[in-house]
Amino acid sequence: GPENICANAIESTYFIPKINNASGYKWEIIPHEAAILAPMDTLVNVVWTNEFDGEASINVYPENFCGSLGSKSNLTITINPEFNIEETVSICLGNSYNGWETEGVYIQQLLSGNGCDSTLTTYLSVNELMEPIVFVKNDTISSRESFASYQWFDKNGIIPGANSKEYIVEQNGIYYLEVTDSIGCSSISEGINVLKTSNQLPEAQKFSLLVYPNPSDGKFYLKIQNNISQNIIVKIFNHLGQKLFSKEINKSEYLEKLDFSGYAKGIYLIQVSDLKTVTSQKIILK
């Protein structure tokens, strides 16, 4: 029989040649918990224990009516372990791990160095980092959300030392913010036009609109930051221009989960407005 087996082996068969003057054979295995023996004269069937790995010795003693013949045959069997390994992996949206790009549980059967199958289970999550929202107040630009790291840019590129949540601009111009989360995913904001000498909010910064996830299965969050004191109106239209949703908001921060899963797949338009300014964003239902 085999001298090297895997821990998932169910049973093996071993035998010895007939011994002169022997009328029977006594079989044993050491350690006893390694297997259960079913001896049949010069042959033994070994049913292995699933939990056991390591070395086991199969011994056989020829006997006759006078007792043991005083000789012993033995064979050392190596039971190699199987490994069940689990790992948890997070990747950024757009990246891949082992060729996988979507969330899920992935199971691989691998051949380990001892020739036995092992199982590797990978729990994969995909992190979609939303575009950061930048707000302007006088000559200070800032991110309202917290991230692991920040880097501000102007038209010339990276601003040295500008790597905190806020940045005080030194001259008028367009600024960008790149953020990175705890697992290394990055995202960059739209350009923000800052007028250092102005005490008024730029039109584009009166309120901000964030929809996530986008695209979605119809269930998504609508987040609005209102930087002006007056109320604003939120409306959602379909591709035909039909108004499906309307709400007046009088809060500085607004967050609501909407369920549009009952509507057809396609492109919809969210519109946020006050008396003078309108901001729109497309959302996709898939």
C-alpha positions as CSV (number, residue, x, y, z in Angstrom):
1,G,0.0,0.0,0.0
2,P,1.0,3.7,-0.2
3,E,3.5,5.1,2.2
4,N,2.5,8.7,1.6
5,I,-1.2,9.7,1.6
6,C,-3.3,12.8,2.0
7,A,-5.4,13.5,5.1
8,N,-8.6,13.2,3.0
9,A,-7.8,9.6,2.0
10,I,-10.6,7.4,3.1
11,E,-8.9,4.0,3.2
12,S,-5.8,2.0,2.1
13,T,-5.0,-1.7,1.9
14,Y,-1.7,-3.3,2.9
15,F,-0.5,-6.9,2.9
16,I,2.5,-9.1,3.7
17,P,3.7,-12.4,2.2
18,K,2.7,-15.5,4.1
19,I,5.2,-16.4,6.8
20,N,6.2,-20.1,7.3
21,N,4.6,-21.8,10.3
22,A,2.3,-18.8,10.8
23,S,-1.4,-19.6,11.2
24,G,-2.5,-16.1,11.8
25,Y,-1.5,-12.4,11.9
26,K,-2.0,-9.7,14.5
27,W,-2.2,-6.2,13.0
28,E,-1.9,-2.9,14.9
29,I,-1.5,0.8,14.1
30,I,0.4,3.3,16.3
31,P,-1.0,5.7,17.3
32,H,-4.3,4.0,17.6
33,E,-6.3,7.2,16.8
34,A,-4.8,7.4,13.3
35,A,-7.1,4.7,11.8
36,I,-9.4,1.8,12.2
37,L,-8.0,-1.6,11.1
38,A,-10.0,-4.4,9.4
39,P,-7.5,-7.3,9.2
40,M,-8.1,-10.3,6.9
41,D,-5.2,-12.7,7.4
42,T,-2.1,-11.4,5.5
43,L,-4.1,-8.3,4.4
44,V,-5.5,-5.3,6.3
45,N,-7.8,-2.6,5.3
46,V,-7.1,0.7,6.9
47,V,-9.8,3.3,7.4
48,W,-8.1,6.6,8.1
49,T,-9.3,9.2,10.6
50,N,-10.0,12.6,8.9
51,E,-8.6,14.6,11.7
52,F,-5.2,12.8,11.8
53,D,-2.1,13.9,10.0
54,G,1.6,13.0,10.7
55,E,3.2,9.6,10.9
56,A,1.6,6.3,11.7
57,S,3.2,2.8,12.0
58,I,1.4,-0.3,10.8
59,N,2.8,-3.4,12.6
60,V,2.0,-7.0,11.9
61,Y,2.9,-10.0,14.2
62,P,2.8,-13.5,12.7
63,E,1.3,-16.1,15.2
64,N,0.6,-19.8,15.4
65,F,-0.9,-22.0,18.1
66,C,2.2,-21.7,20.2
67,G,1.9,-17.9,20.2
68,S,3.9,-15.2,18.5
69,L,6.7,-16.3,16.2
70,G,8.8,-13.4,17.7
71,S,9.2,-11.5,14.5
72,K,7.4,-8.2,13.5
73,S,7.0,-6.4,10.2
74,N,6.2,-2.7,10.2
75,L,5.6,0.1,7.7
76,T,5.7,3.8,8.5
77,I,2.9,5.8,6.7
78,T,3.1,9.6,6.3
79,I,-0.3,11.3,6.3
80,N,0.1,14.7,4.8
81,P,-2.2,17.5,5.9
82,E,-4.6,19.4,3.8
83,F,-4.8,23.2,4.4
84,N,-8.1,25.2,4.4
85,I,-6.9,28.8,4.1
86,E,-9.1,31.9,4.2
87,E,-8.2,35.4,3.2
88,T,-10.0,38.7,3.1
89,V,-9.0,41.1,0.3
90,S,-10.2,44.6,-0.5
91,I,-9.4,46.2,-3.9
92,C,-10.2,49.5,-5.5
93,L,-12.9,49.7,-8.2
94,G,-11.3,49.2,-11.5
95,N,-8.5,47.0,-10.1
96,S,-8.4,43.2,-10.0
97,Y,-7.1,40.4,-7.7
98,N,-6.2,37.1,-9.3
99,G,-8.3,38.3,-12.3
100,W,-11.4,38.9,-10.2
101,E,-12.9,42.4,-10.4
102,T,-16.3,42.0,-8.6
103,E,-17.2,41.3,-5.0
104,G,-17.7,37.7,-4.0
105,V,-16.4,34.6,-2.4
106,Y,-13.9,32.7,-4.5
107,I,-12.8,29.2,-3.8
108,Q,-9.6,27.6,-5.3
109,Q,-8.4,24.1,-5.1
110,L,-4.6,24.2,-4.9
111,L,-2.0,21.5,-5.0
112,S,0.4,22.0,-2.0
113,G,4.0,21.0,-1.9
114,N,3.2,17.6,-0.3
115,G,1.0,16.7,-3.3
116,C,-2.3,17.1,-1.4
117,D,-5.2,19.4,-2.4
118,S,-5.7,22.5,-0.3
119,T,-8.6,24.9,-0.3
120,L,-8.0,28.7,-0.5
121,T,-11.2,30.8,0.1
122,T,-10.9,34.5,-0.8
123,Y,-13.5,37.0,0.5
124,L,-13.2,39.8,-2.0
125,S,-14.7,43.3,-1.5
126,V,-14.5,46.2,-4.0
127,N,-14.2,49.7,-2.7
128,E,-15.7,52.5,-4.8
129,L,-14.3,55.8,-3.5
130,M,-16.7,58.6,-4.3
131,E,-15.5,61.8,-5.8
132,P,-14.6,64.2,-2.9
133,I,-16.8,67.3,-2.5
134,V,-14.9,70.5,-2.0
135,F,-16.5,73.6,-0.4
136,V,-15.3,77.2,-0.6
137,K,-15.6,79.7,2.2
138,N,-13.8,83.0,1.4
139,D,-10.2,81.9,0.7
140,T,-10.4,78.5,2.3
141,I,-11.2,75.3,0.5
142,S,-12.0,72.1,2.4
143,S,-13.3,68.6,2.2
144,R,-16.3,67.9,4.3
145,E,-15.6,64.1,4.3
146,S,-12.7,62.4,6.2
147,F,-10.1,60.4,4.3
148,A,-6.7,58.8,5.0
149,S,-4.8,61.4,3.1
150,Y,-5.3,64.6,1.1
151,Q,-3.4,66.4,-1.7
152,W,-4.3,69.7,-3.2
153,F,-3.5,70.7,-6.8
154,D,-3.6,73.9,-8.8
155,K,-3.1,74.6,-12.5
156,N,0.6,73.9,-12.0
157,G,0.1,70.5,-10.4
158,I,0.8,69.4,-6.9
159,I,0.9,72.1,-4.2
160,P,3.8,71.2,-1.9
161,G,2.8,70.8,1.7
162,A,-0.9,71.1,0.9
163,N,-1.9,67.7,2.3
164,S,-4.5,68.4,4.9
165,K,-8.3,68.6,4.9
166,E,-8.3,72.3,4.4
167,Y,-6.2,74.6,2.3
168,I,-6.0,78.4,2.3
169,V,-5.5,79.6,-1.2
170,E,-2.8,82.2,-2.0
171,Q,-4.1,83.3,-5.4
172,N,-7.2,83.1,-7.5
173,G,-7.5,80.0,-9.7
174,I,-8.9,76.5,-10.1
175,Y,-8.0,74.0,-7.5
176,Y,-8.5,70.2,-7.2
177,L,-8.4,67.8,-4.3
178,E,-7.1,64.2,-4.5
179,V,-8.1,61.9,-1.6
180,T,-7.0,58.4,-0.7
181,D,-8.8,56.0,1.7
182,S,-7.5,53.5,4.2
183,I,-6.9,50.8,1.6
184,G,-5.2,53.0,-1.0
185,C,-8.1,53.9,-3.3
186,S,-7.9,57.4,-4.8
187,S,-10.3,59.8,-6.3
188,I,-10.0,63.4,-7.5
189,S,-12.5,66.2,-7.3
190,E,-13.8,68.5,-10.1
191,G,-11.9,71.8,-10.5
192,I,-13.1,74.5,-8.0
193,N,-12.8,78.1,-9.1
194,V,-11.7,80.2,-6.1
195,L,-11.7,84.0,-6.0
196,K,-9.5,84.9,-3.0
197,T,-10.8,88.5,-2.7
198,S,-14.5,87.5,-2.9
199,N,-16.7,87.1,0.2
200,Q,-19.4,85.5,-1.8
201,L,-19.8,81.8,-2.6
202,P,-19.3,81.1,-6.3
203,E,-22.5,80.0,-8.0
204,A,-21.3,76.4,-8.3
205,Q,-20.6,76.3,-4.5
206,K,-24.0,77.4,-3.3
207,F,-24.9,73.7,-2.9
208,S,-23.3,70.4,-3.7
209,L,-25.0,67.2,-4.9
210,L,-23.8,63.6,-4.4
211,V,-25.5,60.5,-5.7
212,Y,-24.2,57.0,-4.7
213,P,-24.0,54.3,-5.9
214,N,-24.2,55.5,-9.4
215,P,-25.0,53.4,-11.5
216,S,-27.3,51.5,-9.1
217,D,-30.1,48.9,-9.1
218,G,-32.6,51.7,-8.3
219,K,-31.7,52.1,-4.6
220,F,-29.4,55.0,-4.0
221,Y,-28.5,57.8,-1.6
222,L,-29.0,61.4,-2.4
223,K,-26.8,63.8,-0.4
224,I,-26.9,67.6,-0.6
225,Q,-24.9,70.2,1.2
226,N,-26.7,73.5,1.2
227,N,-24.3,76.5,1.8
228,I,-27.0,79.2,1.5
229,S,-29.7,80.2,4.0
230,Q,-32.6,79.9,1.6
231,N,-34.5,76.7,0.7
232,I,-33.6,74.6,-2.3
233,I,-35.7,72.3,-4.5
234,V,-34.8,68.8,-5.5
235,K,-36.4,67.3,-8.6
236,I,-35.9,64.0,-10.5
237,F,-37.0,63.6,-14.1
238,N,-37.0,60.6,-16.5
239,H,-35.7,60.8,-20.1
240,L,-39.1,62.1,-21.3
241,G,-38.9,65.1,-19.0
242,Q,-41.6,63.7,-16.7
243,K,-41.1,64.8,-13.0
244,L,-41.0,61.7,-10.8
245,F,-39.8,63.3,-7.5
246,S,-39.9,66.8,-5.9
247,K,-38.9,68.0,-2.5
248,E,-38.1,71.3,-0.8
249,I,-35.1,71.2,1.5
250,N,-34.5,73.7,4.3
251,K,-31.5,72.0,5.9
252,S,-27.8,72.7,5.5
253,E,-27.2,68.9,5.1
254,Y,-29.6,66.5,3.6
255,L,-29.3,62.7,3.1
256,E,-32.0,60.4,2.0
257,K,-32.2,56.9,0.6
258,L,-34.4,56.7,-2.5
259,D,-35.9,53.6,-4.0
260,F,-36.5,53.8,-7.8
261,S,-36.2,50.1,-8.4
262,G,-39.8,50.2,-9.7
263,Y,-38.8,52.4,-12.6
264,A,-37.4,51.3,-15.9
265,K,-33.7,51.0,-16.4
266,G,-32.1,54.0,-18.0
267,I,-30.8,57.5,-17.4
268,Y,-32.6,59.9,-15.1
269,L,-31.8,63.5,-14.2
270,I,-31.5,65.0,-10.7
271,Q,-31.9,68.8,-10.5
272,V,-31.1,71.0,-7.5
273,S,-32.0,74.7,-7.7
274,D,-32.6,77.9,-5.8
275,L,-34.1,81.0,-7.3
276,K,-31.0,81.7,-9.4
277,T,-28.8,78.6,-9.7
278,V,-29.5,75.1,-11.1
279,T,-27.2,72.1,-10.6
280,S,-28.0,68.8,-12.5
281,Q,-26.6,65.3,-12.4
282,K,-27.4,62.2,-14.3
283,I,-28.1,58.9,-12.6
284,I,-28.2,55.5,-14.2
285,L,-30.5,52.6,-13.2
286,K,-29.2,49.3,-14.4
